Each structure stands twice: as structure tokens, then as C-alpha cells.
């Protein structure tokens, strides 16, 4: 699927679940590329969580996407990166909080 077809599909997928599934299938390469960047070097065990966060980010970015602002693939890949980084930050802060509480006991 070329860039323009993906952009059109993103615009129509905003209110249609079947179109979103089709968009998700056509965006697997984008998701896989972004997730592979985060799973290098020891984060392989979180791959499934990163995929879940990526799908959630893809769904959320449909609300704000406008085809006049650029390609959906670029917009989605940036949204996915931000979502996964937020997930990692939240997970790290939970681990630090847990170890801090253990030190107090």
C-alpha cells in the first residue's frame, strides 16, 4: 500500500472498526520497525508490551491526524515512539518506587 492509500485509509478509519483493522494490518511494518528499535540490547522480554502500546498509539493518533499535515506513516511512527517511551518511563518509575519502599522496611 502506498503512502497516499495509507493516508486515505487513516482518514476513513477514524469511525470505522473494520477500516481500523485494515489500517493496522497495513501498518505492521511501521510498528515492527519502531518496536525493533526498542527491543535491541536486552529489552526483548518487553516486546509484546511494546506491540500493545504501539497499537494503542496507532488508535489514538487517528483522532488528531489530518492528511494535510503530512504522511500518516511519519505521524504514526512518532506517536508510537512517544507512547513506548512513556511506557518505559512509567515502568521504570514503578520499579524505583518499589525498591524505595523495600529500603524503608
C-alpha positions as CSV (number, residue, x, y, z in Angstrom):
1,X,0.0,0.0,0.0
2,X,1.5,3.3,-1.0
3,X,1.6,6.5,1.1
4,X,-1.5,8.1,-0.3
5,X,-3.6,5.0,0.1
6,X,-2.5,4.7,3.7
7,X,-3.3,8.4,4.3
8,X,-6.8,7.9,2.9
9,X,-7.3,4.8,4.9
10,X,-6.3,6.6,8.1
11,X,-8.8,9.3,7.4
12,X,-11.6,6.8,6.9
13,X,-10.6,4.6,9.8
14,X,-11.5,7.2,12.5
15,X,-15.0,5.9,13.0
16,X,-14.9,2.5,11.4
17,X,-13.5,-0.5,13.2
18,X,-13.2,-2.6,10.1
19,X,-11.1,0.1,8.4
20,X,-9.0,0.4,11.6
21,X,-8.2,-3.4,11.4
22,X,-7.2,-2.9,7.7
23,X,-5.1,0.1,8.7
24,X,-3.5,-2.0,11.5
25,X,-2.6,-4.8,9.0
26,X,-1.1,-2.3,6.6
27,X,0.9,-0.6,9.4
28,X,2.5,-3.7,10.7
29,X,5.8,-2.8,9.1
30,X,5.8,0.6,10.7
31,X,5.0,-0.9,14.1
32,X,7.6,-3.7,13.7
33,X,10.3,-1.2,12.7
34,X,9.7,1.1,15.7
35,X,9.4,-1.8,18.2
36,X,12.6,-3.4,16.9
37,X,14.4,-0.2,17.8
38,X,13.3,-0.5,21.4
39,X,13.9,-4.3,21.8
40,X,17.6,-4.1,20.9
41,X,20.0,-4.8,23.8
42,X,18.2,-6.6,26.4
43,X,14.6,-5.4,26.2
44,X,13.4,-8.4,24.2
45,X,11.2,-9.6,27.1
46,X,9.0,-6.5,26.8
47,X,8.3,-6.9,23.0
48,X,4.7,-7.9,23.5
49,X,4.0,-4.9,25.7
50,X,5.7,-2.6,23.2
51,X,3.4,-4.0,20.5
52,X,0.4,-3.4,22.6
53,X,1.5,0.2,23.3
54,X,2.1,0.7,19.6
55,X,-1.4,-0.5,18.6
56,X,-2.9,1.8,21.3
57,X,-0.8,4.7,19.9
58,X,-1.9,4.0,16.4
59,X,-5.6,4.1,17.5
60,X,-5.1,7.3,19.5
61,X,-3.3,9.1,16.7
62,X,-6.2,8.7,14.4
63,X,-8.1,11.2,16.5
64,X,-5.7,14.0,15.7
65,X,-4.3,13.0,12.3
66,X,-5.0,15.3,9.4
67,X,-3.8,14.3,5.9
68,X,-2.9,18.0,5.2
69,X,-0.2,17.9,7.8
70,X,1.9,15.1,6.3
71,X,2.2,11.4,5.8
72,X,0.3,9.1,8.2
73,X,3.3,6.8,8.4
74,X,5.6,9.5,9.8
75,X,2.9,10.7,12.2
76,X,2.1,7.2,13.4
77,X,5.8,6.3,13.9
78,X,6.4,9.4,16.0
79,X,3.3,8.7,18.1
80,X,4.3,5.1,18.6
81,X,7.8,6.1,19.7
82,X,6.4,8.6,22.2
83,X,3.9,6.0,23.6
84,X,6.6,3.4,24.1
85,X,8.9,5.9,25.7
86,X,6.2,6.9,28.1
87,X,5.5,3.2,28.9
88,X,9.2,2.6,29.6
89,X,9.4,5.7,31.9
90,X,6.3,4.6,33.8
91,X,7.6,1.1,34.2
92,X,11.0,2.4,35.5
93,X,9.3,4.7,38.0
94,X,7.3,1.9,39.3
95,X,10.4,-0.2,39.8
96,X,12.2,2.6,41.6
97,X,9.1,3.2,43.8
98,X,9.0,-0.5,44.7
99,X,12.7,-0.6,45.6
100,X,12.5,2.6,47.6
101,X,9.7,1.2,49.7
102,X,11.6,-2.0,50.3
103,X,14.6,0.0,51.6
104,X,12.4,1.7,54.2
105,X,11.1,-1.6,55.6
